[in-house]
Every structure is written in structure tokens, then in C-alpha cells.
């Protein structure tokens, strides 16, 4: 019995030692290539993470660069993450991606923006903004440009995101709202307030969350309207939560009505919000 216990303890100790030792190690180019052939985005990204510190031949480098154009955003982002950990190659990729913003097709702009979201510098925001103004760039590419600005997260991107909130595509508007919430040193969601009554439900859902997060008082009147009238229960719930965060006693009537909503989530959120009013 004692010998068995000792073996179990020893095995557990070896596993505890071996686990962390594999972090960022054990990967190689063959594993990355095999994962890509298998086609699983999760497997590809896992191998890129394991291969973070491997020496990479020209063939290896070219292969990983090719993943920057993969169909999966998750893989493209993983490949850009890998380049972010290789300073010399990162600098080259950043310069090339910036050039592509002004000359590439919509697909190329999308991929370049995704790379810059990982490796970009605040100085690149002006070039990303320029891509949004190019004619012929489709909504998907514009949405990824906006996402990249959010991932760079510098406050200087605020004006670009505010402009993107009036884009003709709901995809772009929703991405701009979400990106706004992650900008550094951000203390207001004033540009987002107008979008809580957007014609697209995904935009309204995002906007009601963001104005609530920032306690944006300028959105209060619109929130009071939609908390009792929006056709989407998630929007009504978000509006109730946001009104509670803002905390103005003038919202009591709307929240009282919402507390009898057909959705239990809306009812519970409205009742909780009522307790937060000043």
C-alpha cells in the first residue's frame, strides 16, 4: 500500500512538472503544417502557440505568412500573434499591411487589417481610417478595419470609430460600437447614444450595452423609450440595465412598466434597476 501511494505521488509530481514545461514549447513547423492540412482552426492556433519560440526557416516563415489569409479569422489572428513575437518579421509585416490598406482588394484589406489589429501601432490608425474612405471596399473589410482600430485601442481612434457609427452597413456600425468600449482612457459613450434606436437589432444590442457600461446620460430618453417598446427582448433587457446604471429617478415610470414585461429577463432586470435609481 505504501509503495502504491508513493508511485501515485511521484506520478502526480512528474505531471505537475511536465505540464508547464510545454507552454510555448514542443512545437515545430511540421506540426503547424500538419494542423493546417487537417483544417481545424483550433489545432492550427494551438500549434502556432506551441511554436512561439522555434527557429523558423524561410519555408516555415512563408507558410505562416500564408495563414494570414486563412478563411478563419481565428487562424489569421493566431498567425499575426505569432509574428508579433518575432520583431524583425513583425516590422516587415506591419509595413506591408499598411501599404495594402491603400492598394489592396477588399479581401486583402480585411486580412491586412486583421494583422494590424495584432501588430499595429497607433500611428497606423490614420492609414486604417483611409481604408474606410476608399470606394469599392466592402462592408466585411470595413468592419475588420474598425475591429483593428479597437484592438489597437488607442484613444486617437475615437474620431474614426464615431464616423464609422454612421456607416451604411449594420455590420460596420455594430463593430464600431464594440470597438468604442475598449479604447484606452475612454470615459464617455456620447457617439454611441444615437445607435440605441438603430434600425438593426445587433447594433441596438451592442449600443445599449455600451451606453450602460459608460453610464451615458445622454442616452436616457431613448433608453426609456425602447425599454418598453423594442421588439427584441435582449434590447429591452439591456436598456433596463443601462437605465439602472445611469440611475436617474426620471426613469422610474419606464422601468416600472418594464417590470411587467412579457420576458422574465426584462422583468428581473427592470426591478433590479428600479432599486438603483437616485
SEKEKOL-429471 format. One line per field, with one value per residue (C-alpha): residue in three letters; chain; x, y, z. Coordinates in steps of 0.1 Angstrom, whole numbers, plus 5000, padded with zeros to 4 digits. Example, Ala and Ser with C-alpha at 12.3 -4.5 7.8 and 13.67 -1.06 7.14 Angstrom:
// SEKEKOL-429471
code: (ALA SER)
unit: (A A)
X: (5123 5137)
Y: (4955 4989)
Z: (5078 5071)
//
This chain:
// SEKEKOL-429471
code: (UNK UNK UNK UNK UNK UNK UNK UNK UNK UNK UNK UNK UNK UNK UNK UNK UNK UNK UNK UNK UNK UNK UNK UNK UNK UNK UNK UNK UNK UNK UNK UNK UNK UNK UNK UNK UNK UNK UNK UNK UNK UNK UNK UNK UNK UNK UNK UNK UNK UNK UNK UNK UNK UNK UNK UNK UNK UNK UNK UNK UNK UNK UNK UNK UNK UNK UNK UNK UNK UNK UNK UNK UNK UNK UNK UNK UNK UNK UNK UNK UNK UNK UNK UNK UNK UNK UNK UNK UNK UNK UNK UNK UNK UNK UNK UNK UNK UNK UNK UNK UNK UNK UNK UNK UNK UNK UNK UNK UNK UNK UNK UNK UNK UNK UNK UNK UNK UNK UNK UNK UNK UNK UNK UNK UNK UNK UNK UNK UNK UNK UNK UNK UNK UNK UNK UNK UNK UNK UNK UNK UNK UNK UNK UNK UNK UNK UNK UNK UNK UNK UNK UNK UNK UNK UNK UNK UNK UNK UNK UNK UNK UNK UNK UNK UNK UNK UNK UNK UNK UNK UNK UNK UNK UNK UNK UNK UNK UNK UNK UNK UNK UNK UNK UNK UNK UNK UNK UNK UNK UNK UNK UNK UNK UNK UNK UNK UNK UNK UNK UNK UNK UNK UNK UNK UNK UNK UNK UNK UNK UNK UNK UNK UNK UNK UNK UNK UNK UNK UNK UNK UNK UNK UNK UNK UNK UNK UNK UNK UNK UNK UNK UNK UNK UNK UNK UNK UNK UNK UNK UNK UNK UNK UNK UNK UNK UNK UNK UNK UNK UNK UNK UNK UNK UNK UNK UNK UNK UNK UNK UNK UNK UNK UNK UNK UNK UNK UNK UNK UNK UNK UNK UNK UNK UNK UNK UNK UNK UNK)
unit: (A A A A A A A A A A A A A A A A A A A A A A A A A A A A A A A A A A A A A A A A A A A A A A A A A A A A A A A A A A A A A A A A A A A A A A A A A A A A A A A A A A A A A A A A A A A A A A A A A A A A A A A A A A A A A A A A A A A A A A A A A A A A A A A A A A A A A A A A A A A A A A A A A A A A A A A A A A A A A A A A A A A A A A A A A A A A A A A A A A A A A A A A A A A A A A A A A A A A A A A A A A A A A A A A A A A A A A A A A A A A A A A A A A A A A A A A A A A A A A A A A A A A A A A A A A A A A A A A A A A A A A A A A A A A A A A A A A A A A A)
X: (5000 5028 5046 5014 5009 5045 5041 5009 5025 5056 5034 5014 5047 5060 5028 5029 5065 5059 5027 5041 5073 5054 5040 5053 5075 5074 5060 5077 5070 5059 5032 5019 5017 5000 4975 4968 4963 4938 4919 4910 4914 4918 4946 4964 4963 4974 5004 5013 5012 5034 5058 5061 5099 5110 5137 5118 5132 5122 5098 5083 5080 5063 5039 5029 5026 5001 4979 4974 4950 4932 4894 4891 4896 4908 4936 4945 4947 4968 4993 4995 5000 5029 5045 5041 5066 5092 5103 5121 5094 5067 5082 5082 5046 5034 5048 5034 5000 4998 5006 4979 4953 4956 4961 4946 4912 4885 4898 4934 4924 4904 4935 4958 4936 4934 4972 4974 4949 4977 5009 4998 5009 4987 5005 4987 4952 4954 4960 4932 4909 4920 4909 4874 4872 4882 4855 4848 4859 4831 4813 4832 4866 4854 4842 4876 4893 4871 4879 4916 4913 4895 4923 4950 4928 4945 4922 4932 4909 4878 4870 4873 4850 4825 4824 4821 4789 4771 4783 4757 4764 4750 4780 4803 4782 4780 4818 4823 4802 4820 4854 4845 4841 4878 4896 4920 4912 4876 4851 4821 4799 4782 4786 4770 4738 4722 4726 4704 4675 4693 4672 4694 4689 4725 4735 4709 4720 4756 4748 4725 4753 4779 4759 4751 4787 4797 4765 4759 4732 4725 4710 4684 4654 4659 4665 4633 4615 4630 4628 4590 4587 4616 4606 4637 4638 4676 4675 4648 4668 4700 4681 4667 4702 4716 4689 4698 4734 4726 4704 4682 4649 4632 4634 4611 4579 4596 4612 4580 4563 4592 4589 4558 4574 4565 4602 4613 4648 4635 4612 4641 4665 4639 4631 4669 4673 4645 4664 4694 4676 4685)
Y: (5000 5024 5016 5023 5056 5066 5057 5078 5108 5105 5103 5134 5153 5144 5156 5188 5194 5184 5204 5240 5230 5225 5261 5277 5247 5214 5229 5228 5236 5201 5202 5235 5223 5190 5210 5232 5202 5188 5221 5226 5263 5253 5228 5254 5281 5256 5246 5283 5289 5258 5270 5306 5303 5280 5289 5294 5287 5307 5279 5280 5318 5318 5291 5310 5342 5323 5317 5355 5349 5319 5317 5317 5350 5329 5315 5349 5364 5335 5339 5376 5368 5346 5374 5398 5377 5379 5416 5417 5399 5419 5452 5440 5426 5459 5480 5457 5456 5494 5496 5471 5492 5518 5495 5461 5445 5442 5407 5419 5449 5427 5405 5434 5450 5417 5416 5452 5445 5424 5441 5476 5509 5539 5556 5531 5544 5571 5545 5523 5554 5560 5524 5532 5561 5541 5534 5497 5484 5461 5460 5430 5446 5479 5460 5444 5477 5491 5460 5466 5501 5488 5462 5488 5506 5540 5569 5586 5561 5576 5600 5573 5550 5578 5583 5546 5545 5562 5536 5523 5487 5475 5451 5481 5501 5472 5467 5504 5504 5473 5488 5521 5503 5491 5523 5533 5563 5564 5579 5587 5569 5600 5590 5556 5571 5577 5540 5526 5532 5519 5500 5469 5447 5437 5474 5482 5453 5464 5501 5496 5476 5502 5532 5513 5505 5542 5554 5577 5600 5615 5581 5581 5594 5569 5541 5549 5546 5513 5496 5494 5493 5475 5443 5425 5412 5414 5451 5458 5440 5459 5491 5484 5475 5507 5529 5513 5522 5558 5559 5589 5590 5602 5567 5552 5552 5534 5509 5503 5494 5472 5453 5437 5428 5395 5385 5373 5386 5421 5420 5409 5435 5463 5455 5455 5488 5504 5498 5517 5550 5581)
Z: (5000 5009 4977 4957 4973 4967 4930 4927 4944 4922 4890 4901 4907 4873 4856 4876 4864 4828 4822 4824 4807 4775 4774 4743 4736 4718 4685 4651 4615 4607 4634 4621 4586 4596 4616 4586 4564 4590 4587 4623 4633 4669 4661 4639 4665 4692 4672 4665 4702 4709 4682 4696 4701 4673 4648 4615 4581 4550 4541 4576 4576 4542 4553 4585 4564 4542 4573 4575 4545 4560 4558 4596 4614 4644 4624 4608 4643 4656 4627 4634 4671 4661 4640 4669 4688 4661 4660 4627 4607 4626 4614 4578 4580 4596 4567 4541 4557 4559 4521 4514 4531 4503 4473 4481 4472 4499 4508 4511 4531 4555 4560 4564 4590 4610 4611 4622 4650 4665 4654 4646 4662 4670 4641 4618 4627 4601 4574 4587 4586 4550 4541 4554 4529 4498 4473 4465 4499 4510 4544 4557 4551 4566 4597 4601 4597 4625 4647 4642 4655 4685 4691 4688 4715 4713 4722 4689 4671 4687 4659 4633 4652 4657 4620 4614 4635 4606 4580 4557 4569 4602 4604 4605 4629 4654 4652 4658 4689 4703 4694 4712 4745 4745 4737 4764 4786 4773 4797 4776 4751 4736 4700 4708 4722 4688 4680 4708 4684 4653 4627 4631 4662 4666 4666 4693 4714 4713 4718 4748 4765 4758 4770 4801 4807 4805 4823 4793 4805 4770 4760 4789 4769 4741 4766 4784 4750 4739 4773 4769 4731 4714 4696 4708 4745 4747 4737 4763 4790 4781 4781 4816 4828 4813 4829 4863 4857 4848 4879 4871 4890 4859 4845 4872 4851 4822 4844 4863 4831 4820 4853 4839 4806 4789 4792 4827 4820 4812 4843 4866 4852 4854 4890 4899 4880 4900 4932 4918 4909 4929)
//
